[in-house]
Amino acid sequence: FPSHDNVHGKCKILHPYKTGKLLGNKLETNKFLTTIGVPCPRIVTNQDYDKPIFVNAVEGSRSPEAGVKPNASDLNPNKYNTELIDTTYEYQGKTYYVNPRIMCIGGEISHFIIKCISTEKNDRVVRTPWDVTYAEAPGLQYDFFKTQIVPEYEYLKGICKKISDQLGFGAYSYD
């Protein structure tokens, strides 16, 4: 986790290999977090599941495979398949998909990244902050932060602490 060289010198947080291996696998991460009491979407393994599911690659990030299927009828057991979380948020008469990400160092929240995209784009997967032209909804992130995150701040901080207590001091994020 490098800082600005001219301000604080160099600082790096290096996780143990086993932590990287665990967090690099979405299925294993989900199972681990669930066992320590951190809420995660339920993994779908039953092809009879008849609600929308989120599908993604098991390893890696920013996968082009990330998407939503209407149900589990053609479930690929080699993918990360979970119940779909409704991330819609109304703002100034429009609906957006919003994905907040908590960034923490140890058990302390350092900041949030609030990714959002208009539902008109028909893509429930909010991939990265630069996918959205924020000018289309100035104030959305502040409004979401103020109305959704601030009231839950202590609860969210507790999630960060649970993760840090189990994995040790490090830099973590949680969507």
N, C-alpha and C positions, 0 to 999 in steps of 0.2 A: 504494500500500500504506500506508494511513494508520495512524499509531500513536496512542496516547493523547495528546491535546493537553497535558494537565497534567503529563505525565511527560517526554516527549522532544520536544515540539514537533510540527510536521507533517512527515511524510516521505512522498513519493510516488515510486513507481517507474513510469515510463511507458515502455512498449515502443514501438519503432518501428512504424509502420503495417504494414510488410511482415511483421513478426513476428505481429501480431494477425491479419492475413489468413491466414497460414500455419496458425497454431494454431486458427483458427476453422473450419477445414475438416478434418474427421476423416480423409478419404482422403489429403489432402496431408500432414497431420501424420504419419500412419502411414508413408507412403512416405519422408518426410524422416527420421524417427527410425530407420527400418530402415536407411537408407543410412549413418547415422553409428554404427551398431552398437548401437542401443537396441532391445531385444526388443519386438516388437509382434505381435499376432495376425495371421496371414496373411489377406490380403484374398481373398474368394471371388468368383470371376467365372464359374465353370463350373456350369451348372445340373445337371450330373451328380454334383456333390458330394453324397454321401449320408450326411453326419453333421450334427449340429445346427449351425446358424449363428446368430450374433448379428447382428441387424439394427437399424439406427438411422438417424436423419436424418444427412445429410452435414455440415450446419452447425448450430451452436447447441449448447446443453447442456440437460439435464433434459428431453429430448424425450419426449413421451408415446408416440412411435413406437418407442422402444427395446423390444426384445423378442427372443425366441428362436423360431426355426422349426426343425422337425425335420430339414429338409434344404434344398437350394437349388433344388428342382424349380420353384418359382414365384418365382425370384429377380428382384427389381426392381433393375436396374442403376443406378437413380438413388438408391439407398440406400447406406449404409455397411454392407457385408456382410463379416463376418469369421468365421474359425473360432471356435468357442465354447471359451473357456477354462474348465476345470473349477475352480470357486471354492468347492467344498464343503469344509467344515471340521467335524470332529467335536468336540463339547464337552459334557461331562457327559451322555453318552448320547443327545444330540440332534445333528442335522445342520443346519448353517447355510450360507448363501451369504455369503461374506465378500469385500469389496472394499477392500483397503487403498489409501490415497492418500498418496503422499509429497508433502510441501510443502517446497519449497526456495527459498532466496534465493541467487542465484549458484550455485555448486557445493556449497553447504552445506545439509544437511537442517535445516529449522527444526522440523518436527513431522510427525506422521502423523495421518491421520483413518482410522479403521477402521470401515467401514460393514458392517452385517451384518443378515441377516433369516433367519428360520427357513425351512427348505425346505418346511415344511408350508404356507406361504403360496403355494407353486407359482409363484413369480415369481423367475426367476434374475437379474433385473435389480435390483441393489441401488442404488436411486436416490439417496437422500440420507440423512444420518445420522438425521434425524427420522422416517424411515419405520419405525424399529425402536423398540420399547419395550425398552430395555436391561435393565429389571428382569426380563425373562423369561430373561436369561442373564447375571446379574451375574458379572463376571470374564472373560467371553469375550474382550473386547478386550485386556485385559492378558495373558491366556493366549496369544492369537494373536501379540501383539507379542513376548512373551518367547520363544515357540517358533519363530516363522516369520520375524520381522523382525530380531531381534537377531543371529541367526547369519548373516544376509545383509547386515548393516548396511554393511560396507565396499563390497560389490558394489553396493548401492543408492545409496550415496554416489557411486560411480563413474558411475552412470547420470546422476545430477544434474549431475555435472561435465561429462559429454559434452554434455548439452543446453546448459548454460551456456557452454561453450567455443564452441559453434556459433552460439548465438543472442545471446550477450552477457549481461552482468549483468542479471538480472531476477528476478522472482518467478514460479516455475513449479510445476506439480503434475503428477504422473505416477501413473496408476492401474495 
